[in-house]
Amino acid sequence: MPIELQAYQGPEHEPFLWEGTGTAAVLVHGFPGTPAEMRPVADVLHAAGWTVNGLLLPGFGRDFARIDQYSHKEWQRAVERAAAQLRADHDRVVLVGNSMGSALAMAAAAGGSSDALLLFAPFWRAYSRWINAAFPLVGLFLHEMRPFRTANFDDPQFRAGVHRFLPDADLNDEETPEAIRDLSLPISALGEVRKAGKTGYAKAKRVRQPVTIIQGLEDEVASPEMTRAIADRLPNLTRLHMVEGGHDLTLLPAAYRDAIVEIITGFVDNVNAMATAGE
């Protein structure tokens, strides 16, 4: 009997709202992420006294089996709604995005949904130009893909990643890796991720709020080269921080934690200084 995989079932994947005062932050996860990837950053912001809202985008988390029923426009509207709700009770609202979430944050900010942005590894297109160009054609012939079909289950980093969205999976049971290899992802969902990135890139020039970017030098998903390109489009870029690390910086990996926390704390100080100057 095939085993049934239950993804994103843990409480860490649920949305959260931790109350603070003055400034509020909407934290926007990436694809195929959840608020779990934003919790370490939220801890730092909340410790500084901010309200933090860990947003769960429509179709993600426990609802991921229905991801193909949602569009990038619905994800963007979710960000805008969350910012508007916090605006009612807070002096300032900040958007904090990761990967695709950074693209959604830029698109929302272009419409005036925040006072400042903190972006981690802003994804806006596939690193390979030919993959990006060929994607619309691929979508005509393929309806789904199996991203883990050739996965190396002996890789500790991959196993750790699997346990983040399948915490109860027994990877030592020979049936479990096979079930994971058979997991499919709708091509249409990847198309919406691509559209979210393109929209964020297109609207970057209209983002007037101050923007701080944190980018990993070893990131193979949102590459430093791609991030420099989008940074050049931002009219009010405060700082582009190139740091050691890959595409998991919001998890504050131990090897780079202190450096990333220092940048986040500096961002908090800058936003607070903006507020003081405006009083």
N, C-alpha and C positions, 0 to 999 in steps of 0.2 A: 504494500500500500504506500503510495507516494506521501512523503511528509509535507505538512503544510507550514509554510514560512509566514510568520507574523512580524512584519516590519514596523518599526517606529512605535512600539507599544509602551515603552517606558515613559514615566512622568517627565523625564528630562526633555522629551520631544514636544511637550505641550506648551502652548503660549503662556506667558507670564506677565504680570504687572506688579512692579515693586515701587511703592510710593516714596517720593522724595519731595523736595521743594525747589521752586525757582525755575530750573531747567528740566525739560523732559526729553528723553531720547527714544526714538523708534528704531529698533534693531531688526534689520531685514536679512534673513538668511539667503543662502544660495540654492543651487539645484544639484542634487536632489535632497537638499538639507532640511533642517528644522530649527526651531529656536535653540536646540541643544548646542549647536555650534557657536551661538552668540552668548551663551551664559557666562563664560569667563570674562568677556569684555563687559558684559552687564554688571558683573561683580565689581569691577574697577569703577565704573561710572556711578553705581549706586553708593559705593563707599565714599564717593566725593559729594554725596548729597542729592544726586539727581534722581528723578523718577525714570524708570526704565520699563519699556514695553517690548517684550520679546514677541514679535509678530509671527504667527503661523500663516503662511500664504495659502489661499484656497487650493485644495487638491493635494496638499502635502501632508506629511505625517501619517497618521492612521488612515487618511483618505487617499493615500498615494495610488491605490489601484484605479482611482477615477481621475488621475492627473490629466488624461487626454480630453476631459470635459471642460477644461479651463483654458483661458487665453492669457497672454502676457498683459493685455489691457486690464483684465480682472485683477491680476496681481498688482499692477500699478495702482489701480483704484483702491485696493486694500491698504496700500501704504499711505495714500492720500487721506483715506478715512481715519486711519489710526493717528496721523499727524493732526488732523482737524479736531479729533476728540480730545487730544492732549492740549491743544491750543486753548481750549475753553478754560482750563484751570492752571495754566503755566505761562510764565512770562516769555519763555523761549522754548522752541522745539528744534531738536537736532535729529538728523537722519544718519544712521550708522548702517552701512551696507557691507555685505561680503559677497564677492564674486558676482553672480547674476543679481544679487540683492543690491550691489553697488550701482548697477545699471538702472534698476528700478528706482533707486534713491535719486539718481540724477534726473530721471524723467519726471519724477514727482517734484523735485526741487525747481525744475524749470517752470513749473506752474505756481511757484511761490509757497510750497508746502513746508518750508523749514527756514531756520536762521543760519545754519551751518551744516556741513557734512563731514563725516569721517568715513572714508572708503577703504576697505581692504580688498586688494587684488581685483580691481574692477574688470569684470569680463565684458567684452563687447563683440568679439568674434573669435572663431577658431584660429589658432596660431598659424596653421597651414592655409595659405591662400587658396590652394586648389580644393581643399576640403570645404572651405567656406563657399567657394563659387559653385561647387558641384552639389551642394546640399539640396537645393530645390529640385534638381533632376533626380537625385536619389529618392526623394520623397514620393516621386511618381510611381516608383517600382517597389519600394519596400514600405511595409506598414509597421514593422517593429524590428528591434534589434536586441541582441543578447550581449550586453556589455561585459558580462563575466565569463563568457564562453571559454576563453583561453587564460583565465586567471590562474595565478600561481598561489596556491593555498599554503605553500611553505614559506611565503614571504611574511615575516612578522608584521610589517607595516600594513599589508593588505588584510591580514587577519584582524588587526586592531580596527581597521576601517569597517570591516564587516560587522564586528561586534558593536559598533556605534549605532547601526540601524537594525541589527538583529542580535540584541544582547543575549538572548537565550539560545542562540544557535550553537549546537555541538559540532564544531568543525572537525573533531576527531571521528565522528560517525561518518562512514563512507557515503551514506545517502545524502548527507547535508551538502557537501560540496557540489554534488551532481544537481541537487535541487536549485542551488544558487546559480550554477552555470546555465540552468534552464530559465532563469528569470528573464523576462522580456520587458522592453521599454518601448512605448509607442514612438515612432518616428515623429508623429505630429507634436508630441510634447517637446522633443528636442528642437523642433521648428519654432515653437513658442519661446524657448530659451534664446534661440538665435535672434528672433524678432525683438525680444526684450533688450538684448545687447545692442542691436542696431538702433533701437529707439533711444537708448541711453546715450549712445555715441552722437546721434543726430542732435539731441537736445543739450548736449554738454555746453555748447557755446551760449546757451541761454541761462545757464546756471550762474547767477550773480552773487550767490552766497559764498562765503569763504569755504574752501575745500582743503582738507588734509587727506593725503593718500599714504597708505602703508602697503608696500609691495615686497614680496619675497624674491630674492635674487635667484633662487632655485625653483621658482614656480614654473611648472610646465603646462598649466591650464590657462592662467592669465599671465602671460610672459611679461618680463620687464619691458621688452620692446613695445608690446602692445599697450602697456600702461603708460609709457612715455608718450605714445601717440595721442592717447585720449587726454593726458594731462596738458598737452599743448593746446587743446581746444578749450580748456576751462579758463574763463576770463579772470577769475579771482582765486587761483590756486595759491594757497598759503604755503604748503610744503609738500614735496614728494619725498617720502622716506623710503630708501632702498635698504632693506635689512636682510640679514641671513635668514634662510628658511624657505619653505615651499608654499603650498596652497592652503595650509591649515593654520595660518597665523592667528585667527580668532580663538583658537583653542589654547593660545599662549603656551606653546611647547616649552618645556623646561629649559632647553638650551638657549632660547631667545626671549624668555619671559620678561626678564628685567628690562631689556631694551625696548620691547613693545609696550610694556606698562608705562615706561617713562614717556614714550610718545603720546600715549593715550592721556596721561596726566597733563602733559603740556597742552594738548588739545582742550582739555577741560579748563585749564587756566586761561587759555585764549578766549574761550567762549564766555567765561565769567568776567574777563576783562572787558569784553565787548559790552556786556550788560552794565557794568559799572560806568563805562564811558557814556552810555546812553541815558543814564539816570539824570 
